[in-house]
């Protein structure tokens, strides 16, 4: 059992049934798929099928396609003609560079944004 077993076994269909509207259902599908990819429940190279995911989530393929398209735009998935949807490979060197850049930006933001607390801010 993986350390992220709850991501594998969560009852997404029940969660989607309780969603208030289509936007909320989309957000749930997107978030679950993104979390599963990022936590390597779906490791790089894994083929995802619309039919399988739609059956698991209890939805038609149309709303699922939107979530898959956004994940592809995010770089987490690749659509390959005749093959299907594949979880993207991870370039560790690029990941390291992005992480280093984010750390430097966080440090810079910390240096630039602090301002003295005013009486108004102290009251919050």
Jmol script that loads the backbone (N, CA, C; Angstrom):
load data "model"
ATOM      1  N   UNK A   1       0.850  -1.188   0.000  1.00  0.00           N
ATOM      2  CA  UNK A   1       0.000   0.000   0.000  1.00  0.00           C
ATOM      3  C   UNK A   1       0.888   1.241   0.000  1.00  0.00           C
ATOM      4  N   UNK A   2       0.584   2.181  -0.886  1.00  0.00           N
ATOM      5  CA  UNK A   2       1.397   3.389  -0.972  1.00  0.00           C
ATOM      6  C   UNK A   2       1.077   4.325   0.189  1.00  0.00           C
ATOM      7  N   UNK A   3       1.996   5.264   0.499  1.00  0.00           N
ATOM      8  CA  UNK A   3       1.717   6.220   1.574  1.00  0.00           C
ATOM      9  C   UNK A   3       0.576   7.165   1.222  1.00  0.00           C
ATOM     10  N   UNK A   4       0.171   7.190  -0.042  1.00  0.00           N
ATOM     11  CA  UNK A   4      -0.913   8.068  -0.476  1.00  0.00           C
ATOM     12  C   UNK A   4      -2.147   7.245  -0.818  1.00  0.00           C
ATOM     13  N   UNK A   5      -2.344   6.150  -0.097  1.00  0.00           N
ATOM     14  CA  UNK A   5      -3.431   5.221  -0.368  1.00  0.00           C
ATOM     15  C   UNK A   5      -4.791   5.918  -0.403  1.00  0.00           C
ATOM     16  N   UNK A   6      -4.979   6.930   0.450  1.00  0.00           N
ATOM     17  CA  UNK A   6      -6.269   7.622   0.472  1.00  0.00           C
ATOM     18  C   UNK A   6      -6.576   8.300  -0.856  1.00  0.00           C
ATOM     19  N   UNK A   7      -5.543   8.727  -1.601  1.00  0.00           N
ATOM     20  CA  UNK A   7      -5.769   9.321  -2.919  1.00  0.00           C
ATOM     21  C   UNK A   7      -6.263   8.281  -3.919  1.00  0.00           C
ATOM     22  N   UNK A   8      -5.878   7.025  -3.694  1.00  0.00           N
ATOM     23  CA  UNK A   8      -6.268   5.952  -4.594  1.00  0.00           C
ATOM     24  C   UNK A   8      -7.687   5.468  -4.304  1.00  0.00           C
ATOM     25  N   UNK A   9      -8.089   5.532  -3.049  1.00  0.00           N
ATOM     26  CA  UNK A   9      -9.349   4.908  -2.651  1.00  0.00           C
ATOM     27  C   UNK A   9     -10.482   5.887  -2.362  1.00  0.00           C
ATOM     28  N   UNK A  10     -10.213   7.164  -2.443  1.00  0.00           N
ATOM     29  CA  UNK A  10     -11.256   8.147  -2.166  1.00  0.00           C
ATOM     30  C   UNK A  10     -12.448   7.910  -3.100  1.00  0.00           C
ATOM     31  N   UNK A  11     -13.637   7.999  -2.570  1.00  0.00           N
ATOM     32  CA  UNK A  11     -14.842   7.786  -3.372  1.00  0.00           C
ATOM     33  C   UNK A  11     -15.179   9.087  -4.092  1.00  0.00           C
ATOM     34  N   UNK A  12     -14.538   9.271  -5.225  1.00  0.00           N
ATOM     35  CA  UNK A  12     -14.696  10.511  -5.987  1.00  0.00           C
ATOM     36  C   UNK A  12     -16.134  10.662  -6.467  1.00  0.00           C
ATOM     37  N   UNK A  13     -16.751   9.555  -6.876  1.00  0.00           N
ATOM     38  CA  UNK A  13     -18.128   9.617  -7.379  1.00  0.00           C
ATOM     39  C   UNK A  13     -19.075  10.184  -6.316  1.00  0.00           C
ATOM     40  N   UNK A  14     -18.921   9.753  -5.071  1.00  0.00           N
ATOM     41  CA  UNK A  14     -19.781  10.266  -3.998  1.00  0.00           C
ATOM     42  C   UNK A  14     -19.494  11.741  -3.750  1.00  0.00           C
ATOM     43  N   UNK A  15     -18.259  12.120  -3.822  1.00  0.00           N
ATOM     44  CA  UNK A  15     -17.859  13.506  -3.631  1.00  0.00           C
ATOM     45  C   UNK A  15     -18.461  14.376  -4.735  1.00  0.00           C
ATOM     46  N   UNK A  16     -18.418  13.879  -5.966  1.00  0.00           N
ATOM     47  CA  UNK A  16     -18.978  14.622  -7.099  1.00  0.00           C
ATOM     48  C   UNK A  16     -20.492  14.759  -6.994  1.00  0.00           C
ATOM     49  N   UNK A  17     -21.165  13.734  -6.460  1.00  0.00           N
ATOM     50  CA  UNK A  17     -22.623  13.796  -6.296  1.00  0.00           C
ATOM     51  C   UNK A  17     -23.032  14.922  -5.361  1.00  0.00           C
ATOM     52  N   UNK A  18     -22.187  15.221  -4.390  1.00  0.00           N
ATOM     53  CA  UNK A  18     -22.509  16.270  -3.410  1.00  0.00           C
ATOM     54  C   UNK A  18     -22.146  17.668  -3.899  1.00  0.00           C
ATOM     55  N   UNK A  19     -21.469  17.743  -5.049  1.00  0.00           N
ATOM     56  CA  UNK A  19     -21.069  19.047  -5.582  1.00  0.00           C
ATOM     57  C   UNK A  19     -22.291  19.873  -5.941  1.00  0.00           C
ATOM     58  N   UNK A  20     -22.195  21.168  -5.697  1.00  0.00           N
ATOM     59  CA  UNK A  20     -23.334  22.072  -5.895  1.00  0.00           C
ATOM     60  C   UNK A  20     -23.601  22.387  -7.367  1.00  0.00           C
ATOM     61  N   UNK A  21     -22.546  22.374  -8.197  1.00  0.00           N
ATOM     62  CA  UNK A  21     -22.723  22.762  -9.592  1.00  0.00           C
ATOM     63  C   UNK A  21     -21.611  22.161 -10.459  1.00  0.00           C
ATOM     64  N   UNK A  22     -21.699  22.409 -11.759  1.00  0.00           N
ATOM     65  CA  UNK A  22     -20.728  21.845 -12.709  1.00  0.00           C
ATOM     66  C   UNK A  22     -19.319  22.355 -12.440  1.00  0.00           C
ATOM     67  N   UNK A  23     -19.170  23.619 -12.079  1.00  0.00           N
ATOM     68  CA  UNK A  23     -17.840  24.173 -11.804  1.00  0.00           C
ATOM     69  C   UNK A  23     -17.199  23.463 -10.617  1.00  0.00           C
ATOM     70  N   UNK A  24     -17.977  23.204  -9.589  1.00  0.00           N
ATOM     71  CA  UNK A  24     -17.449  22.508  -8.419  1.00  0.00           C
ATOM     72  C   UNK A  24     -17.079  21.064  -8.773  1.00  0.00           C
ATOM     73  N   UNK A  25     -17.897  20.395  -9.604  1.00  0.00           N
ATOM     74  CA  UNK A  25     -17.570  19.036 -10.050  1.00  0.00           C
ATOM     75  C   UNK A  25     -16.264  19.026 -10.849  1.00  0.00           C
ATOM     76  N   UNK A  26     -16.111  20.014 -11.741  1.00  0.00           N
ATOM     77  CA  UNK A  26     -14.865  20.120 -12.505  1.00  0.00           C
ATOM     78  C   UNK A  26     -13.683  20.283 -11.562  1.00  0.00           C
ATOM     79  N   UNK A  27     -13.805  21.173 -10.594  1.00  0.00           N
ATOM     80  CA  UNK A  27     -12.703  21.449  -9.668  1.00  0.00           C
ATOM     81  C   UNK A  27     -12.326  20.195  -8.884  1.00  0.00           C
ATOM     82  N   UNK A  28     -13.313  19.406  -8.490  1.00  0.00           N
ATOM     83  CA  UNK A  28     -13.035  18.160  -7.770  1.00  0.00           C
ATOM     84  C   UNK A  28     -12.264  17.195  -8.667  1.00  0.00           C
ATOM     85  N   UNK A  29     -12.747  16.997  -9.902  1.00  0.00           N
ATOM     86  CA  UNK A  29     -12.064  16.079 -10.822  1.00  0.00           C
ATOM     87  C   UNK A  29     -10.631  16.546 -11.081  1.00  0.00           C
ATOM     88  N   UNK A  30     -10.478  17.831 -11.373  1.00  0.00           N
ATOM     89  CA  UNK A  30      -9.153  18.390 -11.640  1.00  0.00           C
ATOM     90  C   UNK A  30      -8.232  18.178 -10.439  1.00  0.00           C
ATOM     91  N   UNK A  31      -8.709  18.503  -9.246  1.00  0.00           N
ATOM     92  CA  UNK A  31      -7.878  18.412  -8.040  1.00  0.00           C
ATOM     93  C   UNK A  31      -7.474  16.974  -7.731  1.00  0.00           C
ATOM     94  N   UNK A  32      -8.410  16.056  -7.851  1.00  0.00           N
ATOM     95  CA  UNK A  32      -8.107  14.650  -7.574  1.00  0.00           C
ATOM     96  C   UNK A  32      -7.070  14.133  -8.567  1.00  0.00           C
ATOM     97  N   UNK A  33      -7.277  14.411  -9.854  1.00  0.00           N
ATOM     98  CA  UNK A  33      -6.326  13.950 -10.858  1.00  0.00           C
ATOM     99  C   UNK A  33      -4.951  14.596 -10.660  1.00  0.00           C
ATOM    100  N   UNK A  34      -4.931  15.890 -10.395  1.00  0.00           N
ATOM    101  CA  UNK A  34      -3.662  16.592 -10.183  1.00  0.00           C
ATOM    102  C   UNK A  34      -2.934  16.030  -8.971  1.00  0.00           C
ATOM    103  N   UNK A  35      -3.653  15.817  -7.881  1.00  0.00           N
ATOM    104  CA  UNK A  35      -3.036  15.255  -6.679  1.00  0.00           C
ATOM    105  C   UNK A  35      -2.477  13.863  -6.948  1.00  0.00           C
ATOM    106  N   UNK A  36      -3.221  13.052  -7.671  1.00  0.00           N
ATOM    107  CA  UNK A  36      -2.758  11.693  -7.970  1.00  0.00           C
ATOM    108  C   UNK A  36      -1.505  11.712  -8.836  1.00  0.00           C
ATOM    109  N   UNK A  37      -1.430  12.650  -9.769  1.00  0.00           N
ATOM    110  CA  UNK A  37      -0.238  12.758 -10.620  1.00  0.00           C
ATOM    111  C   UNK A  37       0.941  13.263  -9.786  1.00  0.00           C
ATOM    112  N   UNK A  38       0.725  14.323  -9.018  1.00  0.00           N
ATOM    113  CA  UNK A  38       1.811  14.928  -8.249  1.00  0.00           C
ATOM    114  C   UNK A  38       2.325  14.016  -7.140  1.00  0.00           C
ATOM    115  N   UNK A  39       1.478  13.175  -6.596  1.00  0.00           N
ATOM    116  CA  UNK A  39       1.886  12.258  -5.532  1.00  0.00           C
ATOM    117  C   UNK A  39       2.296  10.887  -6.077  1.00  0.00           C
ATOM    118  N   UNK A  40       2.413  10.816  -7.404  1.00  0.00           N
ATOM    119  CA  UNK A  40       2.878   9.622  -8.109  1.00  0.00           C
ATOM    120  C   UNK A  40       1.976   8.402  -7.933  1.00  0.00           C
ATOM    121  N   UNK A  41       0.704   8.644  -7.589  1.00  0.00           N
ATOM    122  CA  UNK A  41      -0.265   7.555  -7.649  1.00  0.00           C
ATOM    123  C   UNK A  41      -0.367   7.113  -9.103  1.00  0.00           C
ATOM    124  N   UNK A  42      -0.313   8.107 -10.016  1.00  0.00           N
ATOM    125  CA  UNK A  42      -0.189   7.858 -11.453  1.00  0.00           C
ATOM    126  C   UNK A  42       1.235   8.269 -11.818  1.00  0.00           C
ATOM    127  N   UNK A  43       2.190   7.344 -11.816  1.00  0.00           N
ATOM    128  CA  UNK A  43       3.573   7.720 -12.117  1.00  0.00           C
ATOM    129  C   UNK A  43       3.756   8.139 -13.574  1.00  0.00           C
ATOM    130  N   UNK A  44       4.862   8.826 -13.868  1.00  0.00           N
ATOM    131  CA  UNK A  44       5.135   9.219 -15.250  1.00  0.00           C
ATOM    132  C   UNK A  44       5.078   8.007 -16.181  1.00  0.00           C
ATOM    133  N   UNK A  45       4.464   8.227 -17.344  1.00  0.00           N
ATOM    134  CA  UNK A  45       4.322   7.160 -18.320  1.00  0.00           C
ATOM    135  C   UNK A  45       3.022   6.384 -18.212  1.00  0.00           C
ATOM    136  N   UNK A  46       2.262   6.612 -17.149  1.00  0.00           N
ATOM    137  CA  UNK A  46       0.987   5.918 -16.963  1.00  0.00           C
ATOM    138  C   UNK A  46      -0.016   6.392 -18.005  1.00  0.00           C
ATOM    139  N   UNK A  47      -0.697   5.450 -18.630  1.00  0.00           N
ATOM    140  CA  UNK A  47      -1.745   5.795 -19.594  1.00  0.00           C
ATOM    141  C   UNK A  47      -3.065   5.915 -18.836  1.00  0.00           C
ATOM    142  N   UNK A  48      -3.735   7.038 -19.013  1.00  0.00           N
ATOM    143  CA  UNK A  48      -5.047   7.266 -18.401  1.00  0.00           C
ATOM    144  C   UNK A  48      -6.097   7.178 -19.493  1.00  0.00           C
ATOM    145  N   UNK A  49      -7.174   6.463 -19.227  1.00  0.00           N
ATOM    146  CA  UNK A  49      -8.240   6.371 -20.216  1.00  0.00           C
ATOM    147  C   UNK A  49      -9.446   7.160 -19.741  1.00  0.00           C
ATOM    148  N   UNK A  50     -10.047   7.880 -20.663  1.00  0.00           N
ATOM    149  CA  UNK A  50     -11.260   8.631 -20.328  1.00  0.00           C
ATOM    150  C   UNK A  50     -12.338   7.683 -19.831  1.00  0.00           C
ATOM    151  N   UNK A  51     -12.463   6.527 -20.476  1.00  0.00           N
ATOM    152  CA  UNK A  51     -13.507   5.572 -20.101  1.00  0.00           C
ATOM    153  C   UNK A  51     -13.324   5.101 -18.658  1.00  0.00           C
ATOM    154  N   UNK A  52     -12.092   4.745 -18.296  1.00  0.00           N
ATOM    155  CA  UNK A  52     -11.820   4.257 -16.944  1.00  0.00           C
ATOM    156  C   UNK A  52     -12.049   5.317 -15.886  1.00  0.00           C
ATOM    157  N   UNK A  53     -11.554   6.522 -16.149  1.00  0.00           N
ATOM    158  CA  UNK A  53     -11.730   7.614 -15.188  1.00  0.00           C
ATOM    159  C   UNK A  53     -13.193   8.017 -15.078  1.00  0.00           C
ATOM    160  N   UNK A  54     -13.899   8.067 -16.213  1.00  0.00           N
ATOM    161  CA  UNK A  54     -15.317   8.436 -16.193  1.00  0.00           C
ATOM    162  C   UNK A  54     -16.114   7.415 -15.383  1.00  0.00           C
ATOM    163  N   UNK A  55     -15.792   6.142 -15.542  1.00  0.00           N
ATOM    164  CA  UNK A  55     -16.488   5.097 -14.775  1.00  0.00           C
ATOM    165  C   UNK A  55     -16.191   5.237 -13.282  1.00  0.00           C
ATOM    166  N   UNK A  56     -14.922   5.469 -12.946  1.00  0.00           N
ATOM    167  CA  UNK A  56     -14.556   5.624 -11.537  1.00  0.00           C
ATOM    168  C   UNK A  56     -15.230   6.838 -10.905  1.00  0.00           C
ATOM    169  N   UNK A  57     -15.253   7.952 -11.650  1.00  0.00           N
ATOM    170  CA  UNK A  57     -15.808   9.190 -11.117  1.00  0.00           C
ATOM    171  C   UNK A  57     -17.328   9.259 -11.236  1.00  0.00           C
ATOM    172  N   UNK A  58     -17.919   8.359 -12.011  1.00  0.00           N
ATOM    173  CA  UNK A  58     -19.371   8.365 -12.181  1.00  0.00           C
ATOM    174  C   UNK A  58     -19.866   9.536 -12.999  1.00  0.00           C
ATOM    175  N   UNK A  59     -19.078   9.935 -14.016  1.00  0.00           N
ATOM    176  CA  UNK A  59     -19.442  11.057 -14.869  1.00  0.00           C
ATOM    177  C   UNK A  59     -19.319  10.628 -16.327  1.00  0.00           C
ATOM    178  N   UNK A  60     -19.859  11.457 -17.224  1.00  0.00           N
ATOM    179  CA  UNK A  60     -19.651  11.198 -18.647  1.00  0.00           C
ATOM    180  C   UNK A  60     -18.246  11.673 -19.014  1.00  0.00           C
ATOM    181  N   UNK A  61     -17.805  11.310 -20.204  1.00  0.00           N
ATOM    182  CA  UNK A  61     -16.455  11.662 -20.620  1.00  0.00           C
ATOM    183  C   UNK A  61     -16.307  13.154 -20.916  1.00  0.00           C
ATOM    184  N   UNK A  62     -17.386  13.837 -21.276  1.00  0.00           N
ATOM    185  CA  UNK A  62     -17.284  15.256 -21.658  1.00  0.00           C
ATOM    186  C   UNK A  62     -16.733  16.152 -20.549  1.00  0.00           C
ATOM    187  N   UNK A  63     -17.298  16.139 -19.335  1.00  0.00           N
ATOM    188  CA  UNK A  63     -16.734  17.020 -18.302  1.00  0.00           C
ATOM    189  C   UNK A  63     -15.324  16.599 -17.885  1.00  0.00           C
ATOM    190  N   UNK A  64     -15.041  15.316 -17.986  1.00  0.00           N
ATOM    191  CA  UNK A  64     -13.714  14.817 -17.652  1.00  0.00           C
ATOM    192  C   UNK A  64     -12.667  15.340 -18.636  1.00  0.00           C
ATOM    193  N   UNK A  65     -13.045  15.460 -19.904  1.00  0.00           N
ATOM    194  CA  UNK A  65     -12.123  15.952 -20.934  1.00  0.00           C
ATOM    195  C   UNK A  65     -11.590  17.342 -20.596  1.00  0.00           C
ATOM    196  N   UNK A  66     -12.457  18.188 -20.046  1.00  0.00           N
ATOM    197  CA  UNK A  66     -12.024  19.542 -19.690  1.00  0.00           C
ATOM    198  C   UNK A  66     -10.910  19.481 -18.646  1.00  0.00           C
ATOM    199  N   UNK A  67     -11.068  18.647 -17.633  1.00  0.00           N
ATOM    200  CA  UNK A  67     -10.040  18.512 -16.594  1.00  0.00           C
ATOM    201  C   UNK A  67      -8.746  17.974 -17.198  1.00  0.00           C
ATOM    202  N   UNK A  68      -8.845  16.999 -18.097  1.00  0.00           N
ATOM    203  CA  UNK A  68      -7.659  16.436 -18.738  1.00  0.00           C
ATOM    204  C   UNK A  68      -6.965  17.479 -19.613  1.00  0.00           C
ATOM    205  N   UNK A  69      -7.751  18.316 -20.293  1.00  0.00           N
ATOM    206  CA  UNK A  69      -7.161  19.363 -21.136  1.00  0.00           C
ATOM    207  C   UNK A  69      -6.395  20.384 -20.304  1.00  0.00           C
ATOM    208  N   UNK A  70      -6.941  20.753 -19.159  1.00  0.00           N
ATOM    209  CA  UNK A  70      -6.261  21.721 -18.293  1.00  0.00           C
ATOM    210  C   UNK A  70      -4.981  21.103 -17.729  1.00  0.00           C
ATOM    211  N   UNK A  71      -5.040  19.834 -17.342  1.00  0.00           N
ATOM    212  CA  UNK A  71      -3.843  19.157 -16.841  1.00  0.00           C
ATOM    213  C   UNK A  71      -2.779  19.047 -17.932  1.00  0.00           C
ATOM    214  N   UNK A  72      -3.216  18.882 -19.175  1.00  0.00           N
ATOM    215  CA  UNK A  72      -2.271  18.864 -20.286  1.00  0.00           C
ATOM    216  C   UNK A  72      -1.647  20.243 -20.465  1.00  0.00           C
ATOM    217  N   UNK A  73      -2.456  21.300 -20.366  1.00  0.00           N
ATOM    218  CA  UNK A  73      -1.935  22.671 -20.465  1.00  0.00           C
ATOM    219  C   UNK A  73      -0.966  22.968 -19.320  1.00  0.00           C
ATOM    220  N   UNK A  74      -1.192  22.351 -18.165  1.00  0.00           N
ATOM    221  CA  UNK A  74      -0.300  22.509 -17.009  1.00  0.00           C
ATOM    222  C   UNK A  74       1.009  21.738 -17.189  1.00  0.00           C
ATOM    223  N   UNK A  75       1.059  20.888 -18.219  1.00  0.00           N
ATOM    224  CA  UNK A  75       2.261  20.098 -18.469  1.00  0.00           C
ATOM    225  C   UNK A  75       2.306  18.771 -17.740  1.00  0.00           C
ATOM    226  N   UNK A  76       1.213  18.406 -17.078  1.00  0.00           N
ATOM    227  CA  UNK A  76       1.197  17.163 -16.316  1.00  0.00           C
ATOM    228  C   UNK A  76       0.797  15.953 -17.154  1.00  0.00           C
ATOM    229  N   UNK A  77       0.115  16.195 -18.262  1.00  0.00           N
ATOM    230  CA  UNK A  77      -0.315  15.122 -19.158  1.00  0.00           C
ATOM    231  C   UNK A  77       0.098  15.451 -20.581  1.00  0.00           C
ATOM    232  N   UNK A  78       0.155  14.396 -21.405  1.00  0.00           N
ATOM    233  CA  UNK A  78       0.407  14.562 -22.833  1.00  0.00           C
ATOM    234  C   UNK A  78      -0.602  13.702 -23.574  1.00  0.00           C
ATOM    235  N   UNK A  79      -1.235  14.279 -24.591  1.00  0.00           N
ATOM    236  CA  UNK A  79      -2.125  13.513 -25.458  1.00  0.00           C
ATOM    237  C   UNK A  79      -1.324  13.084 -26.671  1.00  0.00           C
ATOM    238  N   UNK A  80      -1.338  11.782 -26.934  1.00  0.00           N
ATOM    239  CA  UNK A  80      -0.601  11.264 -28.074  1.00  0.00           C
ATOM    240  C   UNK A  80      -1.576  10.563 -29.015  1.00  0.00           C
ATOM    241  N   UNK A  81      -1.557  10.997 -30.261  1.00  0.00           N
ATOM    242  CA  UNK A  81      -2.447  10.432 -31.281  1.00  0.00           C
ATOM    243  C   UNK A  81      -2.266   8.920 -31.348  1.00  0.00           C
ATOM    244  N   UNK A  82      -3.348   8.199 -31.252  1.00  0.00           N
ATOM    245  CA  UNK A  82      -3.326   6.752 -31.357  1.00  0.00           C
ATOM    246  C   UNK A  82      -2.906   6.037 -30.086  1.00  0.00           C
ATOM    247  N   UNK A  83      -2.438   6.790 -29.081  1.00  0.00           N
ATOM    248  CA  UNK A  83      -1.989   6.181 -27.826  1.00  0.00           C
ATOM    249  C   UNK A  83      -2.941   6.544 -26.694  1.00  0.00           C
ATOM    250  N   UNK A  84      -3.269   7.824 -26.573  1.00  0.00           N
ATOM    251  CA  UNK A  84      -4.154   8.289 -25.516  1.00  0.00           C
ATOM    252  C   UNK A  84      -3.483   9.339 -24.660  1.00  0.00           C
ATOM    253  N   UNK A  85      -3.920   9.414 -23.430  1.00  0.00           N
ATOM    254  CA  UNK A  85      -3.418  10.405 -22.488  1.00  0.00           C
ATOM    255  C   UNK A  85      -2.404   9.750 -21.569  1.00  0.00           C
ATOM    256  N   UNK A  86      -1.206  10.335 -21.522  1.00  0.00           N
ATOM    257  CA  UNK A  86      -0.085   9.774 -20.770  1.00  0.00           C
ATOM    258  C   UNK A  86       0.380  10.801 -19.736  1.00  0.00           C
ATOM    259  N   UNK A  87       0.701  10.322 -18.524  1.00  0.00           N
ATOM    260  CA  UNK A  87       1.278  11.192 -17.504  1.00  0.00           C
ATOM    261  C   UNK A  87       2.683  11.582 -17.962  1.00  0.00           C
ATOM    262  N   UNK A  88       2.963  12.875 -17.946  1.00  0.00           N
ATOM    263  CA  UNK A  88       4.240  13.408 -18.438  1.00  0.00           C
ATOM    264  C   UNK A  88       5.412  12.908 -17.600  1.00  0.00           C
ATOM    265  N   UNK A  89       6.541  12.775 -18.288  1.00  0.00           N
ATOM    266  CA  UNK A  89       7.791  12.438 -17.611  1.00  0.00           C
ATOM    267  C   UNK A  89       8.265  13.668 -16.829  1.00  0.00           C
ATOM    268  N   UNK A  90       9.033  13.437 -15.786  1.00  0.00           N
ATOM    269  CA  UNK A  90       9.550  14.511 -14.959  1.00  0.00           C
ATOM    270  C   UNK A  90      11.010  14.738 -15.314  1.00  0.00           C
ATOM    271  N   UNK A  91      11.359  15.974 -15.635  1.00  0.00           N
ATOM    272  CA  UNK A  91      12.747  16.346 -15.878  1.00  0.00           C
ATOM    273  C   UNK A  91      13.281  16.873 -14.549  1.00  0.00           C
ATOM    274  N   UNK A  92      14.083  16.053 -13.864  1.00  0.00           N
ATOM    275  CA  UNK A  92      14.549  16.411 -12.527  1.00  0.00           C
ATOM    276  C   UNK A  92      15.401  17.677 -12.531  1.00  0.00           C
ATOM    277  N   UNK A  93      16.214  17.868 -13.557  1.00  0.00           N
ATOM    278  CA  UNK A  93      17.049  19.074 -13.628  1.00  0.00           C
ATOM    279  C   UNK A  93      16.162  20.319 -13.718  1.00  0.00           C
ATOM    280  N   UNK A  94      15.127  20.257 -14.542  1.00  0.00           N
ATOM    281  CA  UNK A  94      14.205  21.386 -14.664  1.00  0.00           C
ATOM    282  C   UNK A  94      13.452  21.615 -13.359  1.00  0.00           C
ATOM    283  N   UNK A  95      13.051  20.539 -12.706  1.00  0.00           N
ATOM    284  CA  UNK A  95      12.347  20.637 -11.432  1.00  0.00           C
ATOM    285  C   UNK A  95      13.233  21.305 -10.380  1.00  0.00           C
ATOM    286  N   UNK A  96      14.506  20.940 -10.347  1.00  0.00           N
ATOM    287  CA  UNK A  96      15.448  21.549  -9.402  1.00  0.00           C
ATOM    288  C   UNK A  96      15.584  23.043  -9.676  1.00  0.00           C
ATOM    289  N   UNK A  97      15.688  23.419 -10.948  1.00  0.00           N
ATOM    290  CA  UNK A  97      15.818  24.832 -11.305  1.00  0.00           C
ATOM    291  C   UNK A  97      14.581  25.623 -10.910  1.00  0.00           C
ATOM    292  N   UNK A  98      13.414  25.056 -11.156  1.00  0.00           N
ATOM    293  CA  UNK A  98      12.168  25.731 -10.788  1.00  0.00           C
ATOM    294  C   UNK A  98      12.088  25.903  -9.274  1.00  0.00           C
ATOM    295  N   UNK A  99      12.445  24.863  -8.536  1.00  0.00           N
ATOM    296  CA  UNK A  99      12.409  24.935  -7.078  1.00  0.00           C
ATOM    297  C   UNK A  99      13.375  26.010  -6.573  1.00  0.00           C
ATOM    298  N   UNK A 100      14.593  26.050  -7.123  1.00  0.00           N
ATOM    299  CA  UNK A 100      15.569  27.065  -6.717  1.00  0.00           C
ATOM    300  C   UNK A 100      15.063  28.471  -7.017  1.00  0.00           C
ATOM    301  N   UNK A 101      14.448  28.641  -8.187  1.00  0.00           N
ATOM    302  CA  UNK A 101      13.896  29.946  -8.553  1.00  0.00           C
ATOM    303  C   UNK A 101      12.791  30.352  -7.576  1.00  0.00           C
ATOM    304  N   UNK A 102      11.932  29.418  -7.247  1.00  0.00           N
ATOM    305  CA  UNK A 102      10.844  29.737  -6.300  1.00  0.00           C
ATOM    306  C   UNK A 102      11.395  30.121  -4.935  1.00  0.00           C
ATOM    307  N   UNK A 103      12.439  29.434  -4.486  1.00  0.00           N
ATOM    308  CA  UNK A 103      13.047  29.768  -3.196  1.00  0.00           C
ATOM    309  C   UNK A 103      13.633  31.183  -3.237  1.00  0.00           C
ATOM    310  N   UNK A 104      14.297  31.535  -4.322  1.00  0.00           N
ATOM    311  CA  UNK A 104      14.873  32.870  -4.449  1.00  0.00           C
ATOM    312  C   UNK A 104      13.786  33.935  -4.518  1.00  0.00           C
ATOM    313  N   UNK A 105      12.707  33.648  -5.230  1.00  0.00           N
ATOM    314  CA  UNK A 105      11.599  34.610  -5.311  1.00  0.00           C
ATOM    315  C   UNK A 105      10.934  34.791  -3.952  1.00  0.00           C
ATOM    316  N   UNK A 106      10.773  33.704  -3.206  1.00  0.00           N
ATOM    317  CA  UNK A 106      10.196  33.818  -1.866  1.00  0.00           C
ATOM    318  C   UNK A 106      11.068  34.678  -0.964  1.00  0.00           C
ATOM    319  N   UNK A 107      12.375  34.472  -1.053  1.00  0.00           N
ATOM    320  CA  UNK A 107      13.299  35.260  -0.249  1.00  0.00           C
ATOM    321  C   UNK A 107      13.219  36.738  -0.632  1.00  0.00           C
ATOM    322  N   UNK A 108      13.181  37.015  -1.928  1.00  0.00           N
ATOM    323  CA  UNK A 108      13.090  38.390  -2.409  1.00  0.00           C
ATOM    324  C   UNK A 108      11.763  39.027  -1.982  1.00  0.00           C
ATOM    325  N   UNK A 109      10.690  38.285  -2.085  1.00  0.00           N
ATOM    326  CA  UNK A 109       9.385  38.811  -1.664  1.00  0.00           C
ATOM    327  C   UNK A 109       9.400  39.155  -0.176  1.00  0.00           C
ATOM    328  N   UNK A 110      10.065  38.328   0.605  1.00  0.00           N
ATOM    329  CA  UNK A 110      10.174  38.602   2.037  1.00  0.00           C
ATOM    330  C   UNK A 110      10.952  39.871   2.329  1.00  0.00           C
ATOM    331  N   UNK A 111      11.960  40.143   1.509  1.00  0.00           N
ATOM    332  CA  UNK A 111      12.761  41.349   1.698  1.00  0.00           C
ATOM    333  C   UNK A 111      12.025  42.594   1.249  1.00  0.00           C
ATOM    334  N   UNK A 112      11.208  42.476   0.212  1.00  0.00           N
ATOM    335  CA  UNK A 112      10.558  43.641  -0.370  1.00  0.00           C
ATOM    336  C   UNK A 112       9.230  44.006   0.285  1.00  0.00           C
ATOM    337  N   UNK A 113       8.506  43.048   0.807  1.00  0.00           N
ATOM    338  CA  UNK A 113       7.135  43.339   1.225  1.00  0.00           C
ATOM    339  C   UNK A 113       6.937  43.731   2.680  1.00  0.00           C
ATOM    340  N   UNK A 114       7.821  43.420   3.593  1.00  0.00           N
ATOM    341  CA  UNK A 114       7.510  43.800   4.981  1.00  0.00           C
ATOM    342  C   UNK A 114       7.411  45.315   5.147  1.00  0.00           C
ATOM    343  N   UNK A 115       6.400  45.689   5.854  1.00  0.00           N
ATOM    344  CA  UNK A 115       6.245  47.103   6.187  1.00  0.00           C
ATOM    345  C   UNK A 115       5.883  47.173   7.662  1.00  0.00           C
ATOM    346  N   UNK A 116       6.198  48.265   8.294  1.00  0.00           N
ATOM    347  CA  UNK A 116       5.889  48.381   9.716  1.00  0.00           C
ATOM    348  C   UNK A 116       4.387  48.226   9.968  1.00  0.00           C
ATOM    349  N   UNK A 117       4.062  47.571  11.047  1.00  0.00           N
ATOM    350  CA  UNK A 117       2.658  47.395  11.404  1.00  0.00           C
ATOM    351  C   UNK A 117       2.072  48.727  11.843  1.00  0.00           C
ATOM    352  N   UNK A 118       0.952  49.053  11.248  1.00  0.00           N
ATOM    353  CA  UNK A 118       0.247  50.285  11.643  1.00  0.00           C
ATOM    354  C   UNK A 118      -0.754  49.930  12.725  1.00  0.00           C
ATOM    355  N   UNK A 119      -1.332  50.942  13.345  1.00  0.00           N
ATOM    356  CA  UNK A 119      -2.342  50.702  14.384  1.00  0.00           C
ATOM    357  C   UNK A 119      -3.526  49.931  13.799  1.00  0.00           C
ATOM    358  N   UNK A 120      -3.875  50.225  12.552  1.00  0.00           N
ATOM    359  CA  UNK A 120      -4.989  49.534  11.902  1.00  0.00           C
ATOM    360  C   UNK A 120      -4.669  48.043  11.763  1.00  0.00           C
ATOM    361  N   UNK A 121      -3.460  47.727  11.307  1.00  0.00           N
ATOM    362  CA  UNK A 121      -3.076  46.323  11.138  1.00  0.00           C
ATOM    363  C   UNK A 121      -2.965  45.615  12.484  1.00  0.00           C
ATOM    364  N   UNK A 122      -2.475  46.323  13.491  1.00  0.00           N
ATOM    365  CA  UNK A 122      -2.342  45.726  14.825  1.00  0.00           C
ATOM    366  C   UNK A 122      -3.715  45.372  15.396  1.00  0.00           C
ATOM    367  N   UNK A 123      -4.734  46.115  15.013  1.00  0.00           N
ATOM    368  CA  UNK A 123      -6.085  45.880  15.513  1.00  0.00           C
ATOM    369  C   UNK A 123      -6.766  44.670  14.875  1.00  0.00           C
ATOM    370  N   UNK A 124      -6.251  44.199  13.759  1.00  0.00           N
ATOM    371  CA  UNK A 124      -6.836  43.046  13.086  1.00  0.00           C
ATOM    372  C   UNK A 124      -6.423  41.839  13.803  1.00  0.00           C
TER     373      UNK A 124
END
end "model"
wireframe off; spacefill off
backbone 0.3
color backbone group
